[in-house]
Amino acid sequence: MPWCEPCAKYFVPTALTTTGCCPKCGALIAQFDVNGKIIDSRVTARSLDLKAIARADGEDEKAPWHFKLLVVSLVVYLAWRFVSLFI
């Protein structure tokens, strides 16, 4: 999320100017990842990469096994409820 230090305010990337500056004070806003490292010196709606911000070690995170188990159990349950309508 783009942060303007002089204004002490978060901005939506589409609210920034075309050069990636703050619309109120004109300061250049940097884009940071989760660890606080600067990804790019300019943030615009086109240059904002949410996947790069969310990655901590450079690899895509996979869904945990218990989430997959929950989804499978939900599908089985809903399928059984659908079948039970006709029985």
MOTA-V301282 format. One record per pair of residues at least 24 apart in sequence whose ideal C-beta (glycine too) atoms are under 10 Angstrom apart, sorted by the first residue. I is the first residue (numbers start at 1). J is the second residue. D is the distance in whole Angstrom. If there is no record, write none. Layout:
# MOTA-V301282
I|J|D  I|J|D
This chain:
# MOTA-V301282
1|31|9  1|32|9  1|43|9  1|48|9  1|50|10  1|53|8  2|29|5  2|30|8  2|31|7  2|32|9  2|42|10  2|43|5  2|44|9  2|48|8  3|29|7  3|30|8  3|31|9  3|32|8  3|43|10  4|28|9  4|29|6  5|29|9  5|30|9  11|43|8  12|45|9  12|48|10  13|43|6  13|44|6  13|45|5  13|46|9  13|47|8  13|48|4  13|50|10  14|44|9  14|45|5  14|46|10  14|48|9  15|45|9  16|42|9  16|43|6  16|44|6  16|45|7  16|48|9  17|44|8  18|42|10  18|44|7  18|45|9  18|46|9  19|43|10  19|44|8  20|44|5  20|45|9  20|46|10  20|47|7  20|48|9  33|58|10
